[in-house]
Amino acid sequence: MAKKKKRSSINIKINDVDKLIEKGKKWYEKDKKEKCMCKCMKFCGFGSALAIVLSYAKNSSIFWAIIHGILSWIYVVYRIIIDYNLFK
């Protein structure tokens, strides 16, 4: 004899579904903000590393490398302008 499969039904109240949707939206927004912040931190970290390398190669000074690492992209753009004489 073949066994009959039981059909299971799921009864969920509408209020519970609404609550789940709201929680899902909150988690999505939180995750989206964290990903954006993570990307920004990677971009800033790359700028700092690039500024430190450029500064140390130019000045051979750890002190100036740290200062330029703090300034990061500002120093990188400055170095490009100075090295390539863009505004002369």
N, C-alpha and C positions, 0 to 999 in steps of 0.2 A: 504494500500500500504506500502510495506517495503521501508525504507529509504536506499539509497545507501551510503555506507561509502566512504568518500573522502580519497584518498590516498595522503598523504603529502610527498613531496620529500624534501630532504635536500641537498642543493647545497653548498658545501664547496670548496673553492679554495685549491689547493695543497699547496700553500705557507702558508696559515693559518694553515693547519694540521702540516706542518713542524715546524712552530713557537710553536704550542701547544705541540708537542713532545719535543722540546728543553726546554720549560718551565717545563714540567713534569720531565724531567731528572734533571734539576737544583733543583727543589723542592725535588726530591727523594734523591739526594746527600746531600742536606742541612739537610733533616730529618734524614738521615743515620748518619751524623756527630754528630748531636745533641743527638741521641740515644746512640751513642758510648760514648760521653762525659758524658752523664747522668749515664751510667753504671760505668764509671771510677770514677765519683764522689761518687757514692754509695759505691764502693769498698774502696776508700780512707777514706770515712766517717766511715765505719765499722772498719777499721784498727785504726783510731784515737780513736774511742770509746773503742775498746778493749785495746789499749795501756793505756788509761786513767784509766780504771778499774783495770788493772793489776798493774799499778804503784801505784795507791792509796791503793790498798789492800796490797801491799808490803811495801810501805814507809809511809803511812798515811800523805802525804804531798800534798797539792793542787798545790804548786809551781812545784814539780817534776812531778805531773800528767799532768800539762800543757806542760812542756818541753817534756815529753814522748809522749803526744798527738800530738805535732808538728812533732816529729820523726816517729810517728805511726808504720808502719810495721817493721822498723829497730829495734825499742825497743821490739816489739812482738817476733821477731826472736831471738834477744839477750836473752830475758827472757826464751824462750824455751831451748836454748843452755845451759844457766846457770842452770836452774832448773832440767834438765834431764841429765846433765853432758855428753853431746854428744861427746865431744872431749877429753876425759880423758882416 
